[in-house]
């Protein structure tokens, strides 16, 4: 899994939602951390998938699937 750079992250985020440059600056380290954590999980968990299916995950904090 290649680690995205700041410009790649900004491009992807802007496709998903309107976001300011300041918000992107805050988001980039978070996404970098998630990318690193996922890579580490792949190293320690055999069979960790390349893609995760989030379709069955809750869409709200309360666990509401709607």
C-alpha positions as CSV (number, residue, x, y, z in Angstrom):
1,X,0.0,0.0,0.0
2,X,1.5,3.3,-1.1
3,X,1.4,6.1,1.4
4,X,-0.5,9.1,-0.2
5,X,1.2,12.5,-0.1
6,X,-0.5,15.7,1.0
7,X,-1.5,16.7,-2.5
8,X,-3.1,13.3,-3.2
9,X,-5.1,13.4,0.1
10,X,-6.3,17.0,-0.7
11,X,-7.5,16.0,-4.1
12,X,-9.4,13.0,-2.8
13,X,-11.0,14.9,0.0
14,X,-12.1,17.7,-2.3
15,X,-13.9,15.1,-4.4
16,X,-15.9,14.0,-1.3
17,X,-16.8,17.2,0.4
18,X,-16.3,21.0,0.4
19,X,-13.3,21.6,2.7
20,X,-11.1,24.5,3.5
21,X,-7.3,24.4,3.2
22,X,-7.0,24.7,7.0
23,X,-9.2,21.7,7.5
24,X,-7.1,19.7,5.0
25,X,-4.0,20.6,7.0
26,X,-5.6,19.1,10.0
27,X,-6.8,16.0,8.1
28,X,-3.6,15.1,6.4
29,X,-1.8,13.8,9.6
30,X,-4.9,11.9,10.6
31,X,-5.1,10.1,7.3
32,X,-1.3,9.4,7.4
33,X,-1.8,7.9,10.8
34,X,-4.6,5.7,9.6
35,X,-2.6,4.6,6.6
36,X,0.3,3.6,8.9
37,X,-2.0,1.8,11.4
38,X,-3.5,-0.2,8.5
39,X,-0.1,-1.1,7.2
40,X,1.0,-2.3,10.7
41,X,-2.2,-4.4,11.1
42,X,-1.4,-6.1,7.8
43,X,2.0,-7.0,9.1
44,X,0.8,-8.5,12.4
45,X,-2.5,-10.0,11.4
46,X,-2.3,-12.8,8.8
47,X,-5.0,-12.5,6.1
48,X,-5.8,-8.8,6.8
49,X,-7.6,-7.7,3.7
50,X,-6.4,-5.1,1.3
51,X,-9.9,-3.6,1.2
52,X,-12.3,-3.4,4.1
53,X,-16.0,-3.7,3.5
54,X,-17.6,-1.0,5.6
55,X,-21.1,-1.5,4.2
56,X,-22.3,-3.3,7.4
57,X,-20.7,-0.7,9.8
58,X,-22.8,1.7,11.7
59,X,-23.3,5.1,10.1
60,X,-23.8,6.9,13.4
61,X,-22.2,7.1,16.8
62,X,-25.3,5.5,18.3
63,X,-25.0,2.4,16.1
64,X,-27.9,3.3,13.8
65,X,-27.3,1.6,10.4
66,X,-29.4,4.1,8.6
